[in-house]
Amino acid sequence: MPKNKEDKSGGSVLSFSPEQLAALASVLQGGSRGDQDGTTSQTNIIRLTPAAARQLLSTIATDVQYGEKFSKEEIDQFVKLYNEAANKQLDTVVRTVRERVQSGEVKGDVSSTITNIVTKEFPQFFDPKTFTEDYIWSKINFGKEATLGAKSLEALQRARAIANDYGKYLISNAELQDAAKRLARGQLTDAQFKAQLNQVAVLEYPELAETLKSNPNYTVRQLRGNKINLISDLLEMDPNEIELDNPVLEAIKGMSISDSKRYIKSLPQIEATTAENENARQAATSLARAMGFGV
């Protein structure tokens, strides 16, 4: 199996054992043409074994907090996919070196030329860590919260909280789960996700479109904040529980504050509030006193 060594940028590059370099050199020096299907003949130079695959998967699974065990069938599938992908991408390097050998540009040690091309010209031609991460993340189902590790669950909750600030139904569950996966993987930032939602919100909230365009850092919830707080105060509700599609909020979104107050106070649910009950009690007490009762 090729060694996976860290580069200075924190990523990883693929290097080769002396035996693999010798095999590559033999391929390069042994023929002047590729195979009939257009590929070179080095398809088995990179060979990940099941034991090495299990160790690689286990290491990456721990890092991404994937707790499921890998079956023998999954290990075999991963080995097949890994070897096919690595050797296919290696074909690009082989063709490049072969052309230089045939042109006479490369003289002497072919192995050093291979190493030079891999590390300098194609440093990311195959990254075992990224390939393994892709394989494992493809198995993580963000639609099944009970199976998620802490890292994935936190990303899903974060994505949901961000999305709710633009509207509970602004994007689909599939889009939300995809965003959560990319947040967990570091492929998407909170700011980038908000920017994407902002573009959709501009179309869904035409009355807020200009403000959202000129102030992309604002969320729909922030722009609706005064009306949400008004509903919260008058109906004695937790503002965090007032969704953007709340029927009262929808009804007053185009009203002035004074009109909004009058509308909310006309609603039946106002009678259940502590403030309204207190007003009623005081009114009853005042009436009783006015009528001469000793209250």
C-alpha positions as CSV (number, residue, x, y, z in Angstrom):
1,M,0.0,0.0,0.0
2,P,1.4,3.5,-0.8
3,K,2.3,5.5,2.2
4,N,0.2,8.5,3.2
5,K,2.4,11.3,4.5
6,E,1.4,14.7,5.8
7,D,2.4,17.8,3.8
8,K,3.1,21.2,5.3
9,S,-0.4,22.4,4.5
10,G,-1.9,19.8,6.7
11,G,-3.2,17.7,3.8
12,S,-1.8,14.4,2.7
13,V,0.1,13.2,-0.4
14,L,0.7,9.7,-1.7
15,S,4.2,8.4,-1.7
16,F,5.5,5.0,-2.9
17,S,7.6,2.2,-1.4
18,P,10.9,1.3,-3.1
19,E,9.1,-1.8,-4.5
20,Q,6.3,0.2,-6.0
21,L,8.8,2.7,-7.5
22,A,10.7,-0.2,-9.0
23,A,7.4,-1.6,-10.5
24,L,6.5,1.7,-12.0
25,A,10.0,2.1,-13.5
26,S,9.6,-1.4,-15.0
27,V,6.3,-0.4,-16.5
28,L,7.7,2.8,-17.9
29,Q,10.8,1.3,-19.4
30,G,9.1,-1.9,-20.7
31,G,6.7,-0.5,-23.2
32,S,6.2,2.4,-25.5
33,R,2.4,2.2,-25.8
34,G,-0.5,2.0,-23.4
35,D,-3.0,-0.8,-23.3
36,Q,-5.6,-1.2,-26.0
37,D,-8.2,0.5,-23.8
38,G,-6.1,3.6,-23.6
39,T,-4.8,3.0,-20.1
40,T,-1.3,2.1,-19.0
41,S,-0.4,-1.3,-17.5
42,Q,0.2,-0.4,-13.9
43,T,-3.3,-1.1,-12.7
44,N,-2.1,-3.3,-9.8
45,I,0.8,-1.3,-8.5
46,I,-1.3,0.2,-5.7
47,R,-2.8,-2.7,-3.7
48,L,-4.7,-1.9,-0.5
49,T,-5.1,-5.1,1.6
50,P,-8.3,-5.9,3.6
51,A,-6.3,-5.6,6.8
52,A,-4.9,-2.2,5.9
53,A,-8.3,-1.1,4.7
54,R,-9.9,-2.0,8.1
55,Q,-7.2,0.0,9.9
56,L,-7.6,3.0,7.6
57,L,-11.4,3.0,7.9
58,S,-11.2,2.6,11.6
59,T,-8.9,5.6,12.0
60,I,-11.0,7.9,9.8
61,A,-14.2,6.7,11.3
62,T,-13.0,7.7,14.7
63,D,-12.1,11.1,13.4
64,V,-15.5,11.7,11.9
65,Q,-17.3,10.0,14.8
66,Y,-18.9,7.3,12.7
67,G,-19.8,4.5,15.2
68,E,-21.0,1.7,12.9
69,K,-18.8,-1.4,12.4
70,F,-17.7,-2.3,8.9
71,S,-18.8,-5.6,7.6
72,K,-16.5,-7.9,5.5
73,E,-18.6,-7.0,2.5
74,E,-18.0,-3.3,3.2
75,I,-14.3,-3.8,3.6
76,D,-14.1,-5.8,0.3
77,Q,-16.1,-3.1,-1.4
78,F,-13.8,-0.3,-0.1
79,V,-10.7,-2.2,-1.1
80,K,-12.0,-2.6,-4.6
81,L,-13.1,1.1,-5.0
82,Y,-9.8,2.3,-3.4
83,N,-7.5,0.3,-5.6
84,E,-9.5,1.1,-8.8
85,A,-9.5,4.9,-8.0
86,A,-5.8,5.0,-6.9
87,N,-4.5,3.1,-9.9
88,K,-6.8,5.0,-12.4
89,Q,-5.4,8.3,-11.1
90,L,-1.9,6.9,-11.1
91,D,-2.3,6.4,-14.8
92,T,-2.0,10.2,-15.4
93,V,1.4,10.2,-13.7
94,V,2.6,7.2,-15.6
95,R,1.6,8.7,-18.9
96,T,3.4,11.9,-18.1
97,V,6.6,10.2,-17.1
98,R,6.5,7.8,-20.0
99,E,6.3,10.7,-22.5
100,R,9.3,12.2,-20.9
101,V,11.2,8.9,-20.9
102,Q,10.4,8.4,-24.6
103,S,11.4,11.9,-25.6
104,G,14.7,11.5,-23.9
105,E,14.0,14.3,-21.4
106,V,14.4,11.9,-18.6
107,K,17.7,10.1,-18.2
108,G,19.1,7.9,-15.5
109,D,17.0,7.3,-12.4
110,V,13.3,7.0,-13.5
111,S,12.2,6.4,-9.9
112,S,13.3,9.9,-8.8
113,T,11.4,11.4,-11.7
114,I,8.3,9.6,-10.6
115,T,8.7,10.8,-7.1
116,N,9.3,14.4,-8.3
117,I,6.2,14.4,-10.5
118,V,4.0,12.9,-7.8
119,T,5.1,15.3,-5.1
120,K,5.5,18.5,-7.2
121,E,3.3,18.3,-10.3
122,F,0.4,16.1,-9.0
123,P,0.6,16.5,-5.2
124,Q,-3.2,15.8,-4.8
125,F,-3.6,13.2,-7.5
126,F,-4.8,10.7,-5.0
127,D,-5.4,11.4,-1.3
128,P,-6.1,8.3,0.7
129,K,-7.5,10.3,3.7
130,T,-9.9,12.2,1.5
131,F,-11.0,9.1,-0.4
132,T,-11.7,7.3,2.9
133,E,-13.5,10.2,4.3
134,D,-15.7,10.4,1.2
135,Y,-16.5,6.7,1.5
136,I,-17.5,7.0,5.2
137,W,-19.4,10.2,4.9
138,S,-21.5,8.6,2.1
139,K,-22.7,6.1,4.7
140,I,-23.8,8.7,7.2
141,N,-27.6,9.3,7.0
142,F,-28.5,12.7,8.4
143,G,-32.1,11.8,8.2
144,K,-31.6,9.3,11.0
145,E,-30.7,11.5,14.0
146,A,-30.5,8.7,16.5
147,T,-27.6,7.2,14.5
148,L,-25.5,10.3,14.2
149,G,-22.3,10.9,16.1
150,A,-21.8,14.1,18.2
151,K,-20.0,15.9,15.4
152,S,-22.7,15.2,12.8
153,L,-25.6,15.9,15.3
154,E,-24.1,19.2,16.3
155,A,-23.8,20.2,12.6
156,L,-27.4,19.2,11.9
157,Q,-28.7,21.2,14.9
158,R,-26.6,24.2,13.8
159,A,-27.9,23.9,10.2
160,R,-31.5,23.7,11.4
161,A,-31.1,26.7,13.7
162,I,-29.6,28.8,10.8
163,A,-32.4,27.7,8.4
164,N,-35.1,28.5,10.9
165,D,-34.0,32.1,11.0
166,Y,-34.9,32.3,7.3
167,G,-38.1,30.3,7.4
168,K,-38.9,26.7,8.5
169,Y,-39.9,25.7,5.0
170,L,-37.6,27.8,2.9
171,I,-35.5,24.7,2.0
172,S,-36.3,21.0,1.9
173,N,-35.2,18.4,4.5
174,A,-32.8,16.9,1.9
175,E,-31.2,20.3,1.3
176,L,-30.9,20.9,5.1
177,Q,-29.3,17.5,5.6
178,D,-26.9,18.1,2.7
179,A,-25.9,21.4,4.3
180,A,-25.4,19.8,7.7
181,K,-23.1,17.1,6.2
182,R,-21.0,19.8,4.5
183,L,-20.9,21.8,7.7
184,A,-19.7,18.7,9.6
185,R,-17.0,18.1,7.0
186,G,-15.8,21.6,6.9
187,Q,-16.8,22.0,3.3
188,L,-19.3,24.8,4.2
189,T,-19.2,27.6,6.8
190,D,-22.1,29.1,8.7
191,A,-21.6,32.3,6.7
192,Q,-21.7,30.5,3.4
193,F,-24.9,28.7,4.4
194,K,-26.5,32.0,5.4
195,A,-25.5,33.5,2.1
196,Q,-27.2,30.7,0.2
197,L,-30.4,31.1,2.3
198,N,-30.3,34.8,1.8
199,Q,-30.5,34.4,-1.9
200,V,-33.6,32.1,-1.6
201,A,-35.2,34.5,1.0
202,V,-34.9,37.4,-1.4
203,L,-37.3,35.5,-3.7
204,E,-39.6,34.2,-1.0
205,Y,-40.0,37.5,0.9
206,P,-40.4,40.2,-1.8
207,E,-41.3,42.8,0.9
208,L,-37.9,42.3,2.4
209,A,-35.9,41.7,-0.8
210,E,-34.2,45.1,-1.0
211,T,-33.2,45.0,2.7
212,L,-31.9,41.4,2.4
213,K,-29.9,42.4,-0.7
214,S,-28.3,45.5,0.8
215,N,-27.8,43.9,4.2
216,P,-26.9,40.2,3.5
217,N,-25.9,39.6,7.1
218,Y,-29.5,40.1,8.3
219,T,-31.8,37.1,8.7
220,V,-35.5,37.2,8.1
221,R,-36.0,36.6,11.8
222,Q,-34.0,39.7,12.6
223,L,-36.0,41.8,10.2
224,R,-39.2,40.5,11.7
225,G,-37.9,40.9,15.2
226,N,-40.0,43.9,16.3
227,K,-43.3,42.1,15.3
228,I,-42.1,38.9,16.9
229,N,-41.3,40.7,20.2
230,L,-44.7,42.4,20.0
231,I,-46.5,39.1,19.7
232,S,-44.3,37.7,22.5
233,D,-45.1,40.6,24.9
234,L,-48.9,40.7,24.2
235,L,-49.6,37.0,24.0
236,E,-47.0,36.1,26.6
237,M,-45.1,33.7,24.3
238,D,-41.5,32.7,24.1
239,P,-40.2,34.6,21.1
240,N,-38.0,31.7,20.2
241,E,-41.1,29.6,19.7
242,I,-42.7,32.0,17.3
243,E,-42.0,30.6,13.8
244,L,-41.7,32.9,10.8
245,D,-44.9,31.3,9.4
246,N,-46.9,32.0,12.6
247,P,-50.4,33.1,11.4
248,V,-50.4,36.2,13.7
249,L,-47.0,37.3,12.4
250,E,-48.2,36.7,8.9
251,A,-51.3,38.8,9.5
252,I,-49.4,41.8,11.0
253,K,-46.3,41.8,8.9
254,G,-47.5,44.8,6.8
255,M,-49.2,46.7,9.6
256,S,-47.9,49.6,11.7
257,I,-47.0,48.9,15.3
258,S,-50.2,50.5,16.6
259,D,-52.4,48.6,14.1
260,S,-50.5,45.4,15.0
261,K,-51.3,46.0,18.7
262,R,-54.9,46.5,18.1
263,Y,-55.1,43.4,15.9
264,I,-53.4,41.2,18.5
265,K,-55.5,42.6,21.3
266,S,-58.6,41.6,19.3
267,L,-57.6,38.0,19.2
268,P,-59.4,35.4,21.4
269,Q,-56.1,34.1,22.8
270,I,-55.5,37.5,24.4
271,E,-58.0,36.5,27.1
272,A,-55.8,33.7,28.3
273,T,-52.9,35.9,29.1
274,T,-51.9,36.9,32.7
275,A,-52.0,40.6,31.8
276,E,-55.6,40.4,30.5
277,N,-56.7,38.4,33.5
278,E,-55.2,41.0,35.8
279,N,-56.9,43.8,33.9
280,A,-60.2,41.9,34.2
281,R,-59.7,41.4,38.0
282,Q,-58.8,45.1,38.5
283,A,-61.9,46.1,36.5
284,A,-64.1,43.8,38.5
285,T,-62.6,45.1,41.8
286,S,-63.1,48.8,40.8
287,L,-66.7,48.1,39.8
288,A,-67.4,46.3,43.1
289,R,-66.0,49.3,45.1
290,A,-68.0,51.7,43.0
291,M,-71.1,49.8,43.9
292,G,-70.3,50.0,47.6
293,F,-69.0,46.5,48.2
294,G,-66.1,46.4,50.6
295,V,-63.5,44.9,48.3
